[in-house]
Amino acid sequence: MKVRLDFCDFWPGFIKTDNLFYNAIKDHFDVEICDRPDFLVFGGLDKHLHRVHNCVKIFFCAEGFAPDFRLYDYAFTCRQIDDPRNLRLPYYALCDPKTLLKDNESLEQIMAAKTRFCGFLAGYANRKTRVRSEFFRKLCKYKKVDSAGVALNNVGYGVPRVPGAKLEFLRPYKFNIAFENASIPGYTTEKIFDAMQARAMPVYWGNPRIATEFNPKSFLNYFDFPSEEALIDKIIELDQDDAKYLEYLRQPYFHNNRPNEFFSRERLLNQFKMIFTTPVTPVSARRYPLQIGRWIFVKKNRPHRA
């Protein structure tokens, strides 16, 4: 089956012929990347190139927003909803799960490299992220937490947003405050994954169902403790007792040391098979009485019907 496909409104450096979506389907469909596609995968409602298309639109969202099928036809989001048009795809699923597998690691070498207490990176601090900011300040009363992000920076430099920089920053730390921007069931970003990659124990807050995706014995889950004070007491205990810290470090990050279902390329492929073979009138091609808007006059696709 030939599939006319395009991608738009993703982050800088996004490669159309080398990404999670393209790689999942390239061996099963005759994929043509073109600027007048029948199917469009796009990555942001705050950008506008997707608006010029009338084709079937597939939205990928890294944040915790619920899908809005008035704006597009299908979605890959973190949300766990009972709708076949949405496939739950946490943002960390774009990463390589092999980096978290624990096979023949030298715990002694990892432990010897842990020369610093706790690292922290956050892009912003405001009312919505108050839990994160307040926890950072409370933990700093025990020991300084090094914050090298834009928000709450206390080290005098910032970690650049380039591949590998965050991991290099986190590797010397025993702990990482890995708090999400919000606590929403299913909303799991790269924060816990990055900390695990660096072998910095995540102190996690966010998805209340996180223990179904990662081994709860390998990190500290905010929701497992009756109070923030109890969680901080646990951090202090592990910081002062290497043997107890190593008990966590020995644990696999995935249940049974096997990547969870969200890394399955077959799961993603099956969703695309459904999308490519289901006859639909695209949302963007539907006409409504008195419909107005500047994008109507620049639409360049003819509506796709399977």
Rosetta blueprint (number, residue, H / E / L):
1 M L
2 K E
3 V E
4 R E
5 L E
6 D E
7 F E
8 C E
9 D L
10 F L
11 W L
12 P L
13 G L
14 F L
15 I L
16 K L
17 T L
18 D L
19 N L
20 L H
21 F H
22 Y H
23 N H
24 A H
25 I H
26 K L
27 D L
28 H L
29 F L
30 D E
31 V E
32 E E
33 I E
34 C L
35 D L
36 R L
37 P L
38 D L
39 F E
40 L E
41 V E
42 F E
43 G L
44 G L
45 L L
46 D L
47 K L
48 H L
49 L H
50 H H
51 R H
52 V H
53 H L
54 N L
55 C L
56 V E
57 K E
58 I E
59 F E
60 F E
61 C L
62 A L
63 E L
64 G L
65 F L
66 A L
67 P L
68 D L
69 F L
70 R L
71 L L
72 Y L
73 D L
74 Y E
75 A E
76 F E
77 T E
78 C L
79 R L
80 Q L
81 I L
82 D L
83 D L
84 P L
85 R L
86 N E
87 L E
88 R E
89 L L
90 P L
91 Y H
92 Y H
93 A H
94 L H
95 C L
96 D L
97 P H
98 K H
99 T H
100 L H
101 L L
102 K L
103 D L
104 N L
105 E L
106 S L
107 L H
108 E H
109 Q H
110 I H
111 M H
112 A H
113 A L
114 K L
115 T L
116 R E
117 F E
118 C E
119 G E
120 F E
121 L L
122 A L
123 G L
124 Y L
125 A L
126 N L
127 R H
128 K H
129 T H
130 R H
131 V H
132 R H
133 S H
134 E H
135 F H
136 F H
137 R H
138 K H
139 L H
140 C H
141 K L
142 Y L
143 K L
144 K L
145 V L
146 D E
147 S E
148 A L
149 G L
150 V L
151 A L
152 L L
153 N L
154 N L
155 V L
156 G L
157 Y L
158 G L
159 V L
160 P L
161 R L
162 V L
163 P L
164 G L
165 A H
166 K H
167 L H
168 E H
169 F H
170 L H
171 R L
172 P L
173 Y E
174 K E
175 F E
176 N E
177 I E
178 A E
179 F E
180 E L
181 N L
182 A L
183 S L
184 I L
185 P L
186 G L
187 Y L
188 T L
189 T L
190 E L
191 K H
192 I H
193 F H
194 D H
195 A H
196 M H
197 Q H
198 A L
199 R L
200 A L
201 M E
202 P E
203 V E
204 Y E
205 W E
206 G L
207 N L
208 P L
209 R L
210 I H
211 A H
212 T H
213 E L
214 F L
215 N L
216 P H
217 K H
218 S H
219 F L
220 L E
221 N E
222 Y H
223 F H
224 D H
225 F L
226 P L
227 S L
228 E H
229 E H
230 A H
231 L H
232 I H
233 D H
234 K H
235 I H
236 I H
237 E H
238 L H
239 D H
240 Q H
241 D L
242 D H
243 A H
244 K H
245 Y H
246 L H
247 E H
248 Y H
249 L H
250 R H
251 Q L
252 P L
253 Y L
254 F L
255 H H
256 N H
257 N H
258 R L
259 P L
260 N L
261 E H
262 F H
263 F H
264 S L
265 R H
266 E H
267 R H
268 L H
269 L H
270 N H
271 Q H
272 F H
273 K H
274 M H
275 I H
276 F H
277 T H
278 T L
279 P L
280 V L
281 T L
282 P L
283 V H
284 S H
285 A H
286 R L
287 R L
288 Y L
289 P L
290 L L
291 Q L
292 I L
293 G L
294 R H
295 W H
296 I H
297 F H
298 V H
299 K L
300 K L
301 N L
302 R L
303 P L
304 H L
305 R L
306 A L
